[in-house]
């Protein structure tokens, strides 16, 4: 078990040391394996880590010192690289750590925080990790006690509570500090749970499910707040996060939503739905940024979670969970609609047969535009694999059929144009045919594209022969 955790940690470190181009190439390769239908647990894990690294590089959190990193280390399984005002049970935005640390140093325990930072820095310089750890644990206990006192005092006076929230300075100040307090108080139990769990759980069922529930029960000790964080620790180890719902079904000894909702483990379903919501938010951001290489992975995660929720539990139509899932599917459909339906127009703008007078001598299609449209066609094709669960079946099938029909007809017209090209328009028409070959490989497959490529060679040869004649 320990070796599994060490392996995952080494993988994260290795991926973190890769350059942006290497990460992009890795993502593209693993995406292709998913599109081919290959069931590869390693690919899922690597893609999840790569997506997280990409998002961190786009929105790097403020840097904090070594003492702060040691202090917040128990929060690591619960951090998300998300905007700080999003609400996800038990989650804390990484961007909220710096404001909370400032609050602790400035307002909560200023003298003790300075002493802690100074002593930890000295211990680390002396390479005394054990002392740094002991100092951190002692300071965490002090902070937990002071937080409890501060919030207890603020309950009696609304003005004091508002002032306290303002001092903390995060969009979800009360929830963030409450989460910090719960994790610090349950630090040892959660740490023990993390050590006892496998580093990676491919399938949460049978004996693994029984053992995991026993470990969670022991860590939570009937405390609902700790149960939430214990379940998040488990989810961080799952190859398929939606499998967390199996613990709820196990606790209820039933897959009926109403019976599951009556158990403390109902929060597992809420966590999974919140995770899907978070992934939908990432999808929205990635689609706006044009980062197509990572979108297919997101779609697969969302699709698998939606299907898992429906197959693992009997969700009645009028249940809160069922309505939440339906709302998320609607959001996904609306997000993907413009992206999917715009693809044929993007293809037409590049491949439209043009009269010679519209073509500037020696010009060619922009390679960046070609790659972007090629990615869109691949994206639409990928959407077909997930269309049912994501409520996009009709639009995806219609768009892909339109693409195939247009490419089939236009490719022949482009070949005819290349056969009769002159010196001024030859390079542009060749670039259009080359783009068409790439697009057809995504829409029809490599065999069709290969035939088109051979026809392109014949057309170019015919044009050269005619020119010589």
N, C-alpha and C positions, 0 to 999 in steps of 0.2 A: 504493500500500500504506500509506504513512504517513498519507494523508488518511483511509483507512478507520479506522485506529486512533484518529486525532484525533476523528472523528465519534462513535465509540463512547464515548470519554472525555467528550465534550460531552454525550452522551445521559445518561451516569451522573450528571454534575454537575447537569443539568436536573432529572432525576427526584429527586435528593437534595434539591433546593430546594422540591419540592412539599410541600404539607401532607398529613396523613393522609387527609382526605376526598377530596382530588383523586387520591391514589394509589389509593384504594379504587374510585373511579369508573372510572379507567383500567383497573384489573385486571378489573372487571366487564365492561367493553366488549370488551376483548381476549378474555376468556373466552368471551363470546358468539360472537365470530368463529370461535374454535376449535370451538365446539359446532356451528356451522353448516357445519363442514368446510372452511373457508377455509384454504388453505396460505399462510401469511404469515410470512416469515422475520423481518420487523421485529417482529411481534407476539410471536414466541418470545423474541427478544432483550429486548424491553421487559419482558415478563412475568418473565423470569429476574432482571433487575435489580430490578424492583419487589418480588419475593418476598424477595430478599436484603435490601433496605432495610427491609421490614416486620419481618423477623427481627431485624435489628440494632436496630430501635427497641424491640422487646420485650425484648431482652437486650443493652443497650448495653455494649460492652467498656470496661474502665477506660481513661481518657484518659492518654496519654503525651505527653511534650513534643516540640518540633520536632526536637531532636537525635536522639531515639529513633526518630521517624518516618522521618527520613532514613536512619538506620542500618538499619532493618528494611525499607526500600523494596524491596530485591531479593526479599524474601519474598512480596510482594504477590500474584503469580500463584498462590501455593500456600496462601494463607490460606483458612480456611473459618469461617463463623459457626456454629460447632457447639460442643457441650460438649467440654471439653478432653481427656476421657479416651477419646473415640472413636478407633478406629484406622483410618486411611485412608492408604494408601501415599503418602508424599511430602507429605501435608497437615499443616498446623500450625493449631491453633485460634487465632483472633485473640485470644481471652482469655488465651493463654499468653504473649503478647508482654510484657505488663507484668511478670510474675514473672521472665522471662528478663532483661529490662532491669535489674531490681532486682539480680539475681544478678551481672550484669556490673559494675554500679556498686559493689556492696557487697563482693563476694568475688573476682571475677576480675581486674579492672583498675581498682581504685577511683581511684587518682590520675590515671591516663590518661583515665578516663571523665569525671572532673570537668573536666579540662583541655579535653577534646574538647567537652563540653557548653557550657562557657563561650565557647570560641572560635567554635563554630558559632552560638551566640546572637548574638555580636557581628557575625559575618559577615552574618547574616540582617538584623540591624538596619541594617547598612550597605548592604543590598541587593546584597551580593556573593555571588551564587549560585554562581559558579564556585569561589570559595574554600571555601564551605560544602561543595560537592561533593567537592573535593580533600581536605578534612579528614575527611570521612566515609569515603572510600575508604581513606585511610591508617589510620583507626581500625578499620575492618572487617578489614583485613589483620592488625593487631595482635591483635584478638580471635580471629581464626581460628587464628593461631599459638599463642596462649595456650590455647585450647580443646584443640588437639591435645596440647599438653604436659600439661595437667591430666588428660585422659582416659588418656593413655599412662601417667602416673605412677599413676593410680588402678587400672589393670588389675592391677598387681602385688599389691594389697592390697584384700581385700574390704571391710574396714572403711572404708578411704579412699574406695572407690567408693560405698558407701552414704551416706557423709557428703556427697560431691559431689552425688549425686542429690537428697538432702534439701535442700541449699542452693539448687539450681535451683528446686525448689518447684512444678513442674507435674506433673499426673498421669502424663504420658508424658515425663518429663524427659530420659531418654537419647535417645529418638527425636527429641524436639524439638530438642535441641542438635546431634544428629548431622545433622538436616536443615539447621539453620542453618549448620553448618560446611560441608556439601557445597555449599550455595547460595553462600556467601561465596567459596569457593575457585573455583567455576565461574561467578562473577558476570559476568565479561566475556563468556564464551562464551554464557551464557544471555541476556544482554542483547543480544548480536549476533543471536542466533536470533530474539528477540522483534521486533527491528527489521526483519529480513528477511522475516518471515512476514506474510501479509495480515492486516489488522485483523479481518476477519471471513471465515470460510471456509464458504460455504453448502453445498458438496458436495466432500468430499475424494475425488476420483477422477482418473483419467487423468493429465494433466500436473501438476496440482496435487498429486496424491499422490506422484508421482515427485520433484518439487521439494522437497516437505515432508520426505520421507525423507532426501534428500541433505542438507538443512539440519540435520536432527536428528543424522544420522551425524557431520557436521562438528562440531556442538556437543558431542556426547557423547564423541567421540574414543575409542570402545571402552571407556569407563568405565561400568559398569552403574549406579552410583549417580547419575551425571549424566544418564544416559539416562532414568531415572525422571522427573527434573525437566524435562528437555527435552520429554518426552511430555506432561507436565502443562501446559507452556506452549502446546503445540499444542492441547490439548483446550480451553483457555480461549478459543481463537479459533473453535472449531467451532460451527456452528449446531446440530448434532446430536452431542453428546459421544460417543455410542456409535460414531461413525465412526472413532474412534481405533483400533479393532480392525483397520481396513483396513491400517494400517501393519504390524501383526503378520502379517497374511495376506501382504502384499507381501514382508516379510522372509523368510517361510518358503516363498514361491512355492507355497503350498498353503493350502486352507481346512480341512484336516484338523487337528483339535485337537491330536493327538499331535505332528504335525510343527511346528505353531506353538509348542507348549510347549517345543520343543528350541531355540528361538532366543532371544537376549536380549530381543527385542521381545515376548516372552510377557507381560512386565509390563504391556503396554498393555491386555491383556484383564483382568488383575487390577485395573488402575486403573478400568476401566469398571464391573466388578462392584462395586468399592468405592464408586463414584459412585452406582450404583443403591441400594446399601445405605444410603448417606447420604441419598438422596432418600426412601427408605422411612422413615428416622428422622424426616425433616422431615414426612412425611405423618402419622406417628403424633402428632407434636407439634401439627400444625395441626388434626387431627381432634379432639384433646382440647380445643384452645382454641376450637373452633367457628368458625375462620376459613375458612368455606366458599368464599369467593370465590377463594382461591388454590389450592384443592385440585385443581381440574380440570387446571390447568397441571401440577401434580406428577404426576397420573395419566398425562397425555400423555407427559411426559418418561420416566417409568418404563416405560410401555407401549412407547414407541418404542425404548428401550434394550434391553428384553427381546426384542422382535421383531428388532432389529438384530443382537444377539448370535446369535440362532438362524439368521438368514438369511445372515449374512456368513461363518459358520463351520459346519463339520460337527461339531457337538458330540455325541460318543458318549455313550450313557446313563451309562456308568461313569466318565466323566471328572470331575475335580475341579470344573471350571468348570460342567459340566452340573448336578452336584449342588448347587453354590452357587446357581445360577439357580433350580433347583427349590425350594430352601429359601426364597429370597426371594419367590417367587410364593406360597408357602404363608403366609408372614408377611403379605403384602399381602391375601390372601384373608381371613385372620383379622382383620386391622385393619378391613377394610371391612364385614365381616359384620354386626356390631352396628349400624353406622351405616345400612346399607342396610335391614336387616330392621326397624329401629325406625321407619322413615318412615311406613308405613301407620298405625301406632298414633298417631303425632303428628298425622296428618291427621284421624283419627277423633276425637281429643280436641277439636279445634277445630270440626269440622263436624257433630258428632253432633246430630241434631235433638232439641231439648229441649222438654218441656212448659212452658207459660207460667209455672207456679208455680216453676220453677227459675231463671227469668230475672229479674234485678234490673232494675227500671224504668230506662230510659235507658242501660243498660250496653252495651258493645260489645267485640268481640274486641281483644286487645292487638295493635297494629300490629307491634311487635317480634317477637311470636310468629308472626304471619302471614309476615313476611319471612323468618324463620328456616326455617319449614316449606317455604316457596316455594323457598328455596335448596336444601333437602334433596331436594325433588322433582327440581329441575334437576340436582342431583348424581347421583341415581340414574339419570336419563336419560343423563347423560354417561358413567356407568360402563358403559352398554351398548355404547358405542363402543370400549371398551378391555377388554371382558369376557373375550375369548378368551385374550389373552396374560397376563391377571392372574388367571386361574382363578376367575372369579366369574360365569360365564355363567348357570348354573342359578339361583342366588339372585337375580341381577339381573333376569332375565326374569320369574321368579315374582313378585318384589316389584312390578315395574312393572305387570304385568298385574293384580295385586291392587289397586294404586292406581287404575288406570283403571276397573276394575269398580266400586270403591267410589265414586269421584267421579261416574261416570255415573248411578248409582242415587241417591246422596245429593243430587246437585244438584237433581233433580226434587222430592225431598221438601222441600228447603229453599225452593224456589220456591213450593210449595203452602203452606208455613208462612208465607211472606211475604204471600201473597194473603189469608190469614185472620188476619193479625197485628192486635193491638190497640194501644192507645196505650202500654202498658207494655212490650211485647216487640218493637215495630216496629224500633227502631234496632238491637237486637241481631241480629234475624233478617236485617236488611239487611246488617249487617257480615259475617254468615256467608255470605250469597250473594256478596257482593263478594270475600271470601276464596276462595270456590269458583271464581269466575271467574278469579282469578289462578292458582290451582292447576291448573285445566283448561288454561290457556294453556301451562303447562309439560308437562302430561301428554298433551294432544291436539293442541295447536297453536292459533294465533291465531284461525283461522276458527271452530273449535268454541267458543272463549271468547267471541268476538264474538256468536255466536248466543245463548249463555247470558246475556250481558250485556243483549241486547235483550229476552230473555224476562224478565229481572229488572225491566227498566223497565216492561214490560207488567204484571207481577205487582204492582209498586208502585202503578201507576196504578189497577189494579183495586181494590186495597186502599183507596186514597184515595177512589175513587168510592163504594165500599161504605160507607165511614165517613160520607161526606156524606149518602148515602141514609138 
